[in-house]
């Protein structure tokens, strides 16, 4: 069995629509599966207005997106990953419906995706995208979830 990395996790639900479905225990399990080192993370569920504002302010994009990761660990040799991961409930629900996935499966994927970003993974190049997608597929499979990139 894989050794669990130390995790300090804060969960915020200013948009509480998924609070009963996407519980803290589920979030902890998904985050822990994607951790490669100890971490201090905050996961925040927001509505479309806050998601749009954050995406506009920090990325220059004027729309709400599914997940934003704000990684604060700059040094490569840092022992603890620190980040905020923001999930937009409106986008999560819309995408899950459009993709024919459960909200739980879709959120699990995006939490894993955000945690990998927090640890320095990216998908700016084709090679980076392929590496990150394979990690996501493997991590989600370890959680009993299907390949999020498989076309139904």
DSSP file (Angstrom, degrees, kcal/mol; ACC not computed):
  #  RESIDUE AA STRUCTURE BP1 BP2  ACC     N-H-->O    O-->H-N    N-H-->O    O-->H-N    TCO  KAPPA ALPHA  PHI   PSI    X-CA   Y-CA   Z-CA
    1    1 A X              0   0    0      0, 0.0     2,-0.1     0, 0.0     3,-0.0   0.000 360.0 360.0 360.0 138.6    0.0    0.0    0.0
    2    2 A X        -     0   0    0      1,-0.1     2,-0.2     0, 0.0     0, 0.0  -0.394 360.0-113.2 -67.0 137.3    1.2    3.5   -0.9
    3    3 A X        -     0   0    0     -2,-0.1     2,-0.3     1,-0.1    -1,-0.1  -0.528  31.9-124.5 -69.4 133.4    2.4    5.6    2.0
    4    4 A X        -     0   0    0     -2,-0.2     2,-0.2    -3,-0.0    34,-0.1  -0.629  19.0-132.0 -81.8 136.8    0.1    8.6    2.6
    5    5 A X        -     0   0    0     -2,-0.3     2,-0.1    27,-0.3    30,-0.1  -0.592  34.6 -92.2 -83.6 150.4    1.7   12.1    2.5
    6    6 A X        -     0   0    0     -2,-0.2    33,-2.4     1,-0.0     2,-0.4  -0.397  49.9-169.1 -63.1 134.9    0.9   14.5    5.3
    7    7 A X  E     -a   39   0A   0     31,-0.2     2,-0.6    -2,-0.1    33,-0.2  -0.988  23.9-170.2-136.2 125.9   -2.1   16.7    4.3
    8    8 A X  E     -a   40   0A   0     31,-2.6    33,-2.8    -2,-0.4     2,-0.5  -0.971  25.6-175.7-108.0 114.1   -3.6   19.8    5.8
    9    9 A X  E     -a   41   0A   0     -2,-0.6     2,-0.4    31,-0.2    33,-0.2  -0.950  16.2-173.4-122.5 124.9   -6.9   20.3    4.0
   10   10 A X  E     -a   42   0A   0     31,-2.6    33,-2.9    -2,-0.5     2,-0.5  -0.948  10.0-162.4-110.4 135.0   -9.3   23.2    4.3
   11   11 A X  E     -a   43   0A   0     -2,-0.4     2,-0.4    31,-0.2    33,-0.2  -0.976   5.0-171.2-122.0 130.1  -12.6   23.0    2.4
   12   12 A X  E     -a   44   0A   0     31,-3.1    33,-2.5    -2,-0.5     3,-0.2  -0.966  10.7-173.6-122.7 135.3  -14.8   26.0    1.8
   13   13 A X        +     0   0    0     -2,-0.4    33,-0.1    31,-0.2     6,-0.1  -0.522  24.2 151.2-123.9  63.4  -18.3   26.0    0.4
   14   14 A X  S    S+     0   0    0     31,-0.5     2,-0.7     1,-0.2    32,-0.2   0.857  86.5  48.2 -61.6 -29.3  -19.4   29.6   -0.2
   15   15 A X  S >  S-     0   0    0     30,-1.8     3,-0.5    -3,-0.2    -1,-0.2  -0.938  82.2-175.4-103.3 106.3  -21.5   28.0   -2.9
   16   16 A X  G >   +     0   0    0     -2,-0.7     3,-1.5     1,-0.2     4,-0.4   0.338  49.1 107.2 -90.8   7.1  -23.0   25.2   -0.9
   17   17 A X  G 3  S+     0   0    0      1,-0.3     3,-0.2     2,-0.1    -1,-0.2   0.804  89.5  35.9 -59.0 -30.7  -24.9   23.3   -3.7
   18   18 A X  G <> S+     0   0    0     -3,-0.5     4,-3.6     1,-0.2     3,-0.3   0.358  85.9 105.0-102.9   6.1  -22.4   20.4   -3.7
   19   19 A X  T <4 S+     0   0    0     -3,-1.5     5,-0.2     1,-0.2    -1,-0.2   0.857  84.9  42.3 -58.0 -38.8  -21.7   20.3    0.0
   20   20 A X  T  4 S+     0   0    0     -4,-0.4    -1,-0.2    -3,-0.2     3,-0.2   0.794 123.0  38.5 -78.3 -28.2  -23.8   17.2    0.7
   21   21 A X  T  4 S+     0   0    0     -3,-0.3     2,-1.1     1,-0.2    -2,-0.2   0.886 117.2  45.8 -88.9 -45.9  -22.6   15.4   -2.4
   22   22 A X  S  < S-     0   0    0     -4,-3.6    -1,-0.2     4,-0.1    -4,-0.1  -0.745  86.7-172.7-102.3  84.7  -18.9   16.3   -2.5
   23   23 A X     >  -     0   0    0     -2,-1.1     4,-2.5    -3,-0.2     5,-0.2  -0.274  37.5-110.7 -80.8 162.5  -18.0   15.8    1.1
   24   24 A X  H  > S+     0   0    0      1,-0.2     4,-2.7     2,-0.2     5,-0.2   0.869 118.3  55.5 -57.8 -38.9  -14.8   16.6    2.9
   25   25 A X  H  > S+     0   0    0      2,-0.2     4,-2.0     1,-0.2    -1,-0.2   0.892 108.5  47.3 -66.4 -38.4  -14.0   12.9    3.2
   26   26 A X  H  > S+     0   0    0      2,-0.2     4,-2.5     1,-0.2     5,-0.2   0.939 112.8  49.5 -64.2 -46.2  -14.3   12.4   -0.6
   27   27 A X  H  X S+     0   0    0     -4,-2.5     4,-2.9     1,-0.2     5,-0.3   0.922 110.0  50.5 -58.9 -44.9  -12.2   15.4   -1.2
   28   28 A X  H  X S+     0   0    0     -4,-2.7     4,-2.8     1,-0.2    -1,-0.2   0.912 110.7  49.7 -60.3 -43.1   -9.5   14.2    1.2
   29   29 A X  H  X S+     0   0    0     -4,-2.0     4,-1.8     2,-0.2    -1,-0.2   0.926 113.6  45.1 -62.7 -45.7   -9.4   10.8   -0.4
   30   30 A X  H  X S+     0   0    0     -4,-2.5     4,-1.0     2,-0.2    -2,-0.2   0.917 115.4  46.7 -65.9 -44.1   -9.1   12.2   -3.9
   31   31 A X  H >X S+     0   0    0     -4,-2.9     3,-1.0    -5,-0.2     4,-0.9   0.946 110.6  52.3 -62.3 -48.3   -6.4   14.7   -2.9
   32   32 A X  H >< S+     0   0    0     -4,-2.8     3,-0.7     1,-0.3   -27,-0.3   0.869 105.5  55.5 -58.1 -38.1   -4.4   12.1   -1.0
   33   33 A X  H 3< S+     0   0    0     -4,-1.8    -1,-0.3     1,-0.2    -2,-0.2   0.798 111.8  43.6 -65.0 -28.4   -4.4    9.9   -4.0
   34   34 A X  H << S+     0   0    0     -4,-1.0     2,-0.3    -3,-1.0    -1,-0.2   0.508  88.8 111.0 -96.0  -6.1   -2.8   12.6   -6.1
   35   35 A X    <<  +     0   0    0     -4,-0.9   -30,-0.1    -3,-0.7     3,-0.1  -0.513  34.9 175.5 -77.4 134.1   -0.2   13.8   -3.6
   36   36 A X  S    S+     0   0    0     -2,-0.3     2,-0.3     1,-0.2    -1,-0.1   0.452  75.1  10.8-107.7  -8.1    3.4   13.2   -4.3
   37   37 A X  S    S-     0   0    0    -31,-0.1    -1,-0.2   -32,-0.1   -32,-0.1  -0.945 102.1 -62.5-157.5 168.6    4.6   15.1   -1.2
   38   38 A X  E     - b   0  80A   0     41,-0.5    43,-2.8    -2,-0.3     2,-0.3  -0.253  60.3-169.3 -57.9 151.1    3.2   16.7    1.9
   39   39 A X  E     -ab   7  81A   0    -33,-2.4   -31,-2.6    41,-0.3     2,-0.5  -0.991  33.4-154.1-148.9 152.8    0.7   19.5    1.2
   40   40 A X  E     +ab   8  82A   0     41,-3.1    43,-1.8    -2,-0.3     2,-0.3  -0.960  39.3 169.5-122.9 107.0   -1.3   22.3    2.7
   41   41 A X  E     -ab   9  83A   0    -33,-2.8   -31,-2.6    -2,-0.5     2,-0.4  -0.894  29.0-158.6-126.7 149.9   -4.3   22.9    0.5
   42   42 A X  E     -ab  10  84A   0     41,-1.8    43,-3.3    -2,-0.3     2,-0.5  -0.997   9.2-162.9-121.2 131.4   -7.6   24.7    0.4
   43   43 A X  E     -ab  11  85A   0    -33,-2.9   -31,-3.1    -2,-0.4     2,-0.4  -0.969  11.6-172.7-112.7 128.5  -10.4   23.6   -1.8
   44   44 A X  E     -ab  12  86A   0     41,-2.7    43,-3.0    -2,-0.5     2,-0.6  -0.981  15.0-151.1-128.0 127.3  -13.1   26.2   -2.4
   45   45 A X  E     + b   0  87A   0    -33,-2.5   -30,-1.8    -2,-0.4   -31,-0.5  -0.868  27.0 175.6 -97.5 123.3  -16.4   25.8   -4.2
   46   46 A X  E     - b   0  88A   0     41,-2.8    43,-2.5    -2,-0.6    44,-0.5  -0.797  27.8-113.9-125.6 164.9  -17.7   29.0   -5.9
   47   47 A X     >  -     0   0    0     -2,-0.3     4,-2.5    41,-0.2     5,-0.2  -0.333  44.8 -91.3 -88.0 178.5  -20.5   30.1   -8.1
   48   48 A X  H  > S+     0   0    0      1,-0.2     4,-2.8     2,-0.2     5,-0.2   0.853 122.8  56.2 -62.3 -36.7  -20.1   31.3  -11.7
   49   49 A X  H  > S+     0   0    0      2,-0.2     4,-2.2     1,-0.2    -1,-0.2   0.944 112.9  39.4 -62.8 -47.9  -19.8   35.0  -10.7
   50   50 A X  H  > S+     0   0    0      2,-0.2     4,-2.6     1,-0.2     5,-0.2   0.903 115.9  52.6 -68.3 -40.0  -16.8   34.4   -8.3
   51   51 A X  H  X S+     0   0    0     -4,-2.5     4,-2.3     1,-0.2    14,-0.2   0.911 111.2  46.5 -60.4 -43.2  -15.3   31.9  -10.8
   52   52 A X  H  X S+     0   0    0     -4,-2.8     4,-2.5    -5,-0.2    11,-0.3   0.923 111.9  50.9 -64.6 -44.8  -15.5   34.4  -13.6
   53   53 A X  H  X S+     0   0    0     -4,-2.2     4,-2.8    -5,-0.2    -2,-0.2   0.923 113.1  45.3 -60.1 -45.7  -14.1   37.2  -11.5
   54   54 A X  H  X S+     0   0    0     -4,-2.6     4,-2.6     2,-0.2     5,-0.4   0.917 113.7  48.8 -65.5 -43.6  -11.1   35.0  -10.4
   55   55 A X  H  X S+     0   0    0     -4,-2.3     4,-1.7    -5,-0.2     6,-1.7   0.880 115.2  45.6 -64.3 -37.4  -10.4   33.7  -13.9
   56   56 A X  H  X S+     0   0    0     -4,-2.5     4,-1.2     4,-0.3    -2,-0.2   0.935 115.8  45.0 -69.8 -47.0  -10.6   37.3  -15.3
   57   57 A X  H  < S+     0   0    0     -4,-2.8    -2,-0.2    -5,-0.2    -3,-0.2   0.891 126.7  26.9 -66.2 -41.0   -8.4   38.8  -12.5
   58   58 A X  H  < S+     0   0    0     -4,-2.6    -1,-0.2    -5,-0.2    -3,-0.2   0.672 136.0  24.0-101.2 -18.9   -5.7   36.1  -12.5
   59   59 A X  H  < S-     0   0    0     -4,-1.7    -3,-0.2    -5,-0.4    -2,-0.2   0.459  94.4-121.3-125.3  -4.4   -5.8   34.7  -16.0
   60   60 A X     <  +     0   0    0     -4,-1.2     2,-0.5    -5,-0.4    -4,-0.3   0.719  69.9 130.4  71.5  20.0   -7.2   37.5  -18.1
   61   61 A X        -     0   0    0     -6,-1.7     2,-1.2     2,-0.1    -1,-0.2  -0.933  53.1-146.1-112.3 127.0  -10.1   35.2  -19.3
   62   62 A X        +     0   0    0     -2,-0.5     2,-0.3    -6,-0.1   -10,-0.1  -0.365  69.0  70.4 -94.7  57.4  -13.6   36.6  -18.9
   63   63 A X  S    S-     0   0    0     -2,-1.2     2,-0.3   -11,-0.3    -2,-0.1  -0.976  85.0 -97.4-158.6 158.9  -15.6   33.4  -18.1
   64   64 A X        -     0   0    0     -2,-0.3     2,-0.2    -9,-0.1   -12,-0.2  -0.641  40.8-161.6 -79.0 138.3  -15.9   31.0  -15.3
   65   65 A X        -     0   0    0     -2,-0.3    23,-0.3   -14,-0.2    26,-0.2  -0.739  27.0-111.5-116.9 168.3  -13.8   27.9  -15.7
   66   66 A X  S    S+     0   0    0     -2,-0.2    22,-1.9     1,-0.2     2,-0.4   0.921  93.4   7.0 -69.8 -45.1  -14.1   24.5  -14.0
   67   67 A X  E     -C   87   0A   0     20,-0.2     2,-0.4    24,-0.1    -1,-0.2  -0.999  56.0-170.9-143.7 137.7  -10.9   24.5  -11.8
   68   68 A X  E     -C   86   0A   0     18,-2.4    18,-3.1    -2,-0.4     2,-0.5  -0.993  10.6-159.2-123.7 134.2   -8.3   27.1  -11.0
   69   69 A X  E     -C   85   0A   0     -2,-0.4     2,-0.7    16,-0.2    16,-0.2  -0.965   5.6-167.4-117.5 125.5   -5.2   26.2   -9.1
   70   70 A X  E     -C   84   0A   0     14,-3.3    14,-2.1    -2,-0.5     2,-0.4  -0.891  13.4-166.0-110.6  99.1   -3.2   28.9   -7.2
   71   71 A X  E     -C   83   0A   0     -2,-0.7    12,-0.3    12,-0.2    48,-0.1  -0.729  13.8-179.7 -90.0 131.4    0.1   27.2   -6.3
   72   72 A X        +     0   0    0     10,-3.3     2,-0.9    -2,-0.4    11,-0.2   0.455  52.7  99.0-109.0  -5.1    2.2   29.1   -3.8
   73   73 A X        +     0   0    0      9,-0.8    -2,-0.0    45,-0.2     8,-0.0  -0.762  40.1 165.9 -88.8 109.0    5.2   26.8   -3.6
   74   74 A X        +     0   0    0     -2,-0.9     2,-0.2     3,-0.0    -1,-0.2   0.846  48.2  82.5 -92.2 -38.6    7.9   28.4   -5.8
   75   75 A X    >   -     0   0    0      1,-0.1     3,-1.4     2,-0.1     0, 0.0  -0.503  68.8-144.8 -75.9 132.9   11.0   26.5   -4.7
   76   76 A X  T 3  S+     0   0    0      1,-0.3    -1,-0.1    -2,-0.2    -3,-0.0   0.800 101.0  52.0 -64.3 -28.6   11.5   23.1   -6.4
   77   77 A X  T 3  S+     0   0    0      2,-0.0    -1,-0.3    -3,-0.0    -2,-0.1   0.309  79.0 131.9 -93.3  10.4   13.1   21.7   -3.3
   78   78 A X    <   -     0   0    0     -3,-1.4     3,-0.1     1,-0.1    -5,-0.0  -0.365  50.5-149.7 -62.4 139.0   10.2   22.8   -1.1
   79   79 A X  S    S+     0   0    0      1,-0.1   -41,-0.5   -42,-0.1     2,-0.5   0.679  78.3  51.4 -85.5 -18.0    9.0   20.0    1.2
   80   80 A X  E    S-b   38   0A   0    -43,-0.1     2,-0.4   -41,-0.0   -41,-0.3  -0.978  73.7-140.8-127.6 125.4    5.4   21.1    1.4
   81   81 A X  E     -b   39   0A   0    -43,-2.8   -41,-3.1    -2,-0.5     2,-0.4  -0.692  21.1-168.5 -79.7 130.4    3.1   21.9   -1.5
   82   82 A X  E     +b   40   0A   0     -2,-0.4   -10,-3.3    36,-0.2    -9,-0.8  -0.987  21.5 137.3-123.7 129.3    0.9   24.9   -0.8
   83   83 A X  E     -bC  41  71A   0    -43,-1.8   -41,-1.8    -2,-0.4     2,-0.4  -0.994  44.4-131.6-163.7 157.5   -2.1   25.8   -3.0
   84   84 A X  E     -bC  42  70A   0    -14,-2.1   -14,-3.3    -2,-0.3     2,-0.5  -0.965  21.5-161.7-110.9 134.5   -5.7   26.9   -3.3
   85   85 A X  E     -bC  43  69A   0    -43,-3.3   -41,-2.7    -2,-0.4     2,-0.5  -0.979   5.0-162.7-119.9 120.3   -7.9   25.0   -5.7
   86   86 A X  E     -bC  44  68A   0    -18,-3.1   -18,-2.4    -2,-0.5     2,-0.5  -0.903   3.7-168.9-109.5 123.9  -11.1   26.7   -6.8
   87   87 A X  E     -bC  45  67A   0    -43,-3.0   -41,-2.8    -2,-0.5     2,-0.8  -0.941  15.7-140.7-113.4 131.1  -13.9   24.7   -8.3
   88   88 A X  E  >  -b   46   0A   0    -22,-1.9     4,-2.8    -2,-0.5     5,-0.2  -0.819   6.4-158.3 -95.8 112.4  -16.8   26.4  -10.0
   89   89 A X  H  > S+     0   0    0    -43,-2.5     4,-2.7    -2,-0.8     5,-0.2   0.884  90.2  53.7 -56.0 -45.0  -20.1   24.5   -9.2
   90   90 A X  H  > S+     0   0    0    -44,-0.5     4,-2.2     1,-0.2    -1,-0.2   0.919 113.3  42.4 -59.5 -44.8  -22.0   25.9  -12.2
   91   91 A X  H  > S+     0   0    0    -26,-0.2     4,-3.0     2,-0.2     5,-0.3   0.906 112.8  53.4 -70.5 -41.7  -19.3   24.7  -14.6
   92   92 A X  H  X S+     0   0    0     -4,-2.8     4,-2.5     1,-0.2    -2,-0.2   0.940 112.2  44.8 -56.5 -48.0  -18.8   21.4  -12.9
   93   93 A X  H  X S+     0   0    0     -4,-2.7     4,-2.0    -5,-0.2    -2,-0.2   0.916 114.9  47.4 -65.1 -43.9  -22.6   20.6  -13.1
   94   94 A X  H  X S+     0   0    0     -4,-2.2     4,-2.7    -5,-0.2    -2,-0.2   0.937 114.5  46.1 -63.5 -47.5  -22.8   21.8  -16.7
   95   95 A X  H  X S+     0   0    0     -4,-3.0     4,-2.6     1,-0.2     6,-0.2   0.905 110.3  52.8 -64.4 -41.9  -19.8   19.8  -17.9
   96   96 A X  H  X>S+     0   0    0     -4,-2.5     5,-2.7    -5,-0.3     4,-0.6   0.925 112.9  45.3 -59.0 -44.1  -20.8   16.6  -16.0
   97   97 A X  H ><5S+     0   0    0     -4,-2.0     3,-0.9     3,-0.2    -2,-0.2   0.937 114.5  47.5 -63.9 -48.3  -24.2   16.8  -17.7
   98   98 A X  H 3<5S+     0   0    0     -4,-2.7    -2,-0.2     1,-0.2    -1,-0.2   0.848 116.6  43.9 -61.9 -35.5  -22.7   17.5  -21.2
   99   99 A X  H 3<5S-     0   0    0     -4,-2.6    -1,-0.2    -5,-0.2    -2,-0.2   0.448 109.8-120.1 -92.1  -1.6  -20.2   14.7  -20.8
  100  100 A X  T <<5 +     0   0    0     -3,-0.9     2,-0.3    -4,-0.6    -3,-0.2   0.853  69.0 131.9  66.8  34.8  -22.7   12.2  -19.4
  101  101 A X      < -     0   0    0     -5,-2.7    -1,-0.2    -6,-0.2     2,-0.1  -0.791  62.7-103.8-115.1 157.6  -20.7   11.8  -16.2
  102  102 A X     >  -     0   0    0     -2,-0.3     4,-2.4     1,-0.1     5,-0.2  -0.479  29.9-120.5 -73.1 153.8  -21.8   11.9  -12.6
  103  103 A X  H  > S+     0   0    0      1,-0.2     4,-2.3     2,-0.2     5,-0.2   0.848 114.5  54.9 -63.0 -33.3  -20.9   15.0  -10.7
  104  104 A X  H  > S+     0   0    0      2,-0.2     4,-2.5     1,-0.2    -1,-0.2   0.945 109.6  44.7 -66.0 -48.2  -18.9   12.9   -8.3
  105  105 A X  H  > S+     0   0    0      2,-0.2     4,-2.1     1,-0.2    -2,-0.2   0.912 115.5  47.8 -62.9 -42.8  -16.7   11.4  -11.0
  106  106 A X  H  X S+     0   0    0     -4,-2.4     4,-2.2     1,-0.2    -1,-0.2   0.912 113.2  47.4 -66.7 -41.5  -16.2   14.7  -12.8
  107  107 A X  H  X S+     0   0    0     -4,-2.3     4,-2.5    -5,-0.2     5,-0.2   0.904 108.7  54.9 -67.1 -40.1  -15.3   16.5   -9.5
  108  108 A X  H  X S+     0   0    0     -4,-2.5     4,-2.3     1,-0.2    -1,-0.2   0.930 109.2  49.1 -56.4 -45.2  -12.9   13.7   -8.6
  109  109 A X  H  X S+     0   0    0     -4,-2.1     4,-2.7     1,-0.2    -2,-0.2   0.936 112.6  46.0 -60.4 -47.6  -11.2   14.2  -11.9
  110  110 A X  H  X S+     0   0    0     -4,-2.2     4,-2.5     2,-0.2    -1,-0.2   0.815 110.7  52.9 -71.7 -28.9  -10.9   18.0  -11.5
  111  111 A X  H  X S+     0   0    0     -4,-2.5     4,-2.6     2,-0.2    -1,-0.2   0.943 111.8  45.9 -66.7 -47.0   -9.7   17.7   -7.9
  112  112 A X  H  X S+     0   0    0     -4,-2.3     4,-2.4    -5,-0.2    -2,-0.2   0.927 113.1  51.2 -59.3 -44.7   -6.9   15.3   -9.1
  113  113 A X  H  X S+     0   0    0     -4,-2.7     4,-2.1     1,-0.2    -2,-0.2   0.926 111.7  46.7 -57.3 -47.9   -6.2   17.7  -12.0
  114  114 A X  H  X S+     0   0    0     -4,-2.5     4,-2.3     1,-0.2    -1,-0.2   0.881 110.5  52.1 -64.2 -39.6   -5.9   20.7   -9.6
  115  115 A X  H  X S+     0   0    0     -4,-2.6     4,-1.0     2,-0.2    -1,-0.2   0.894 108.7  51.0 -65.5 -39.6   -3.7   18.8   -7.2
  116  116 A X  H ><>S+     0   0    0     -4,-2.4     5,-2.3     1,-0.2     3,-0.6   0.919 109.3  50.8 -64.2 -41.9   -1.3   17.9  -10.0
  117  117 A X  H ><5S+     0   0    0     -4,-2.1     3,-2.1     1,-0.2    -2,-0.2   0.918 105.6  56.7 -57.7 -42.9   -1.1   21.5  -11.1
  118  118 A X  H 3<5S+     0   0    0     -4,-2.3   -45,-0.2     1,-0.3    -1,-0.2   0.774 105.5  52.2 -60.0 -25.7   -0.4   22.5   -7.5
  119  119 A X  T <<5S-     0   0    0     -4,-1.0    -1,-0.3    -3,-0.6    -2,-0.2   0.237 130.6 -91.0 -98.6  12.6    2.6   20.1   -7.6
  120  120 A X  T < 5S+     0   0    0     -3,-2.1    -3,-0.2     1,-0.3     2,-0.2   0.416  79.8 136.8  99.9  -1.5    4.0   21.7  -10.8
  121  121 A X      < +     0   0    0     -5,-2.3    -1,-0.3    -6,-0.2     2,-0.3  -0.514  25.9 171.9 -77.7 149.1    2.4   19.6  -13.5
  122  122 A X        -     0   0    0     -2,-0.2    10,-0.3     6,-0.1     9,-0.1  -0.892  35.9-142.8-147.0 174.8    1.1   21.4  -16.5
  123  123 A X        +     0   0    0     -2,-0.3     6,-0.1     9,-0.1    -2,-0.0  -0.160  59.0 120.0-137.7  40.2   -0.4   20.8  -20.0
  124  124 A X  S    S+     0   0    0      5,-0.0     2,-0.3     4,-0.0    -1,-0.1   0.829  76.3  40.3 -76.0 -33.2    1.1   23.6  -22.0
  125  125 A X  S  > S-     0   0    0      1,-0.1     4,-2.6    -3,-0.1     5,-0.2  -0.724  90.3-111.4-111.2 165.4    2.9   21.3  -24.5
  126  126 A X  H  > S+     0   0    0     -2,-0.3     4,-2.4     1,-0.2     5,-0.2   0.901 118.9  49.6 -61.1 -41.1    1.7   18.0  -26.0
  127  127 A X  H  > S+     0   0    0      2,-0.2     4,-2.3     1,-0.2    -1,-0.2   0.914 111.9  47.5 -65.8 -42.8    4.3   16.0  -24.0
  128  128 A X  H  > S+     0   0    0      2,-0.2     4,-2.7     1,-0.2     5,-0.2   0.917 112.3  50.2 -63.2 -42.9    3.2   17.7  -20.7
  129  129 A X  H  X S+     0   0    0     -4,-2.6     4,-2.8     1,-0.2     5,-0.2   0.914 110.4  49.4 -62.2 -43.4   -0.4   17.1  -21.5
  130  130 A X  H  X S+     0   0    0     -4,-2.4     4,-2.1     2,-0.2    -1,-0.2   0.914 113.1  47.0 -63.3 -42.6    0.2   13.5  -22.3
  131  131 A X  H  X S+     0   0    0     -4,-2.3     4,-2.1     2,-0.2    -2,-0.2   0.928 115.0  45.7 -64.3 -45.2    2.1   13.0  -19.0
  132  132 A X  H  X S+     0   0    0     -4,-2.7     4,-2.5   -10,-0.3    -2,-0.2   0.914 112.2  50.6 -67.0 -42.7   -0.5   14.8  -16.9
  133  133 A X  H  X S+     0   0    0     -4,-2.8     4,-2.7    -5,-0.2    -1,-0.2   0.905 110.0  50.2 -61.7 -41.7   -3.4   13.0  -18.5
  134  134 A X  H  X S+     0   0    0     -4,-2.1     4,-2.6    -5,-0.2    -1,-0.2   0.905 110.1  50.3 -65.3 -40.0   -1.8    9.6  -17.9
  135  135 A X  H  X S+     0   0    0     -4,-2.1     4,-2.9     2,-0.2     5,-0.2   0.932 111.3  49.1 -60.4 -45.3   -1.2   10.5  -14.3
  136  136 A X  H  X S+     0   0    0     -4,-2.5     4,-2.8     1,-0.2     5,-0.3   0.928 111.4  49.0 -59.7 -46.2   -4.8   11.5  -13.9
  137  137 A X  H  X S+     0   0    0     -4,-2.7     4,-2.2     1,-0.2    -1,-0.2   0.925 114.3  45.6 -59.7 -46.1   -6.0    8.3  -15.5
  138  138 A X  H  X S+     0   0    0     -4,-2.6     4,-1.9     2,-0.2    -2,-0.2   0.913 114.5  47.1 -65.7 -44.1   -3.8    6.2  -13.2
  139  139 A X  H  X S+     0   0    0     -4,-2.9     4,-0.8     1,-0.2    -2,-0.2   0.934 113.8  47.5 -64.5 -46.3   -4.8    8.1  -10.1
  140  140 A X  H ><>S+     0   0    0     -4,-2.8     5,-3.0    -5,-0.2     3,-0.7   0.878 109.0  54.4 -64.6 -36.8   -8.5    7.9  -10.9
  141  141 A X  H ><5S+     0   0    0     -4,-2.2     3,-1.6    -5,-0.3    -1,-0.2   0.891 103.5  56.1 -62.5 -38.1   -8.2    4.2  -11.7
  142  142 A X  H 3<5S+     0   0    0     -4,-1.9    -1,-0.2     1,-0.3    -2,-0.2   0.735 107.9  49.9 -65.2 -20.4   -6.7    3.7   -8.2
  143  143 A X  T <<5S-     0   0    0     -4,-0.8    -1,-0.3    -3,-0.7    -2,-0.2   0.379 123.9-105.6 -95.5   1.2   -9.8    5.3   -6.8
  144  144 A X  T < 5S+     0   0    0     -3,-1.6     2,-0.3     1,-0.3    -3,-0.2   0.637  77.8 133.5  84.3  13.8  -12.1    3.1   -8.8
  145  145 A X      < -     0   0    0     -5,-3.0    -1,-0.3    -6,-0.2    -2,-0.1  -0.682  54.6-115.2 -98.0 152.8  -13.0    5.8  -11.3
  146  146 A X        -     0   0    0     -2,-0.3     2,-0.4     1,-0.1    -1,-0.1  -0.306  46.5 -73.6 -80.8 167.5  -13.1    5.4  -15.1
  147  147 A X    >   -     0   0    0      1,-0.2     3,-1.1     2,-0.1    -1,-0.1  -0.463  39.2-153.8 -61.1 116.5  -10.8    7.1  -17.6
  148  148 A X  T 3  S+     0   0    0     -2,-0.4    -1,-0.2     1,-0.2    -2,-0.0   0.659  92.5  53.7 -71.5 -12.9  -12.1   10.7  -17.8
  149  149 A X  T 3  S+     0   0    0    -16,-0.1    -1,-0.2     2,-0.1     2,-0.2   0.496  80.0 112.2 -98.5  -5.2  -10.8   11.1  -21.3
  150  150 A X    <   -     0   0    0     -3,-1.1     2,-0.5     1,-0.1    -4,-0.0  -0.491  69.2-127.8 -68.8 133.7  -12.5    8.0  -22.8
  151  151 A X              0   0    0     -2,-0.2    -1,-0.1     1,-0.1    -2,-0.1  -0.721 360.0 360.0 -86.3 127.8  -15.2    9.0  -25.2
  152  152 A X              0   0    0     -2,-0.5    -1,-0.1   -53,-0.2    -2,-0.0   0.484 360.0 360.0 -74.8 360.0  -18.5    7.4  -24.4
